Amino acid sequence: MSGVTKSHLQYRSAKQMHEALAALRLQCNSKSDFRYQLAAGVVLNAWIENERRLGYTQRKKFYAFKQRIMHLVTWAAEKHLPGVELWTEIVSNARLLFIRVDDVDFSFHAIPDTEKFCNSRDKTPVWSGVRLKPIAPIVLAWARACAMANEDR
């Protein structure tokens, strides 16, 4: 990522936010669609956080997209998609939902009804430790490319 500065990853325009909102309205038919829509959720989370940091506290209402994330995760759980793992952890007294898609870990706070994804297995996966929000535009571009290539590996 040489040559990519922090300013490249900032939200100078709402282009990624608009793409993310549109992506979350699409029907999810494959693992690539699922990955793309989760990446869209990461972009919205990052955009909202940035807007709130700038003093636009009313942006919190945009968190309504988390209902869609729950719908997508439920769909993925029912489909038993290969390469997809779901689990929850309690972090700072709040339940955090993790979704691993082909070794990339997406995570979301405050997703409704995550209790149904509480760990029932002996060994809970371990989060990779990579935070996606700081690189949200790159994650979205990668997921878009995978979806366009219909890469469901």
Buried (B, 14 or more C-beta within 10 A) or exposed (E): EEEEEEEEBEBEEEEBBEBBBEBBEEEBEBBBBBBBBBBBBBBBBBBBBBBBEEEEEEBEEBEEBBEBBBBBBBBBBEBEBEEBBBBBBEEEEEBBBBBBBBEBBBBBBEBEEBEEBEEEEEEBBEBEEEEBBEBBBBBBBBBBEBBEEEBBE
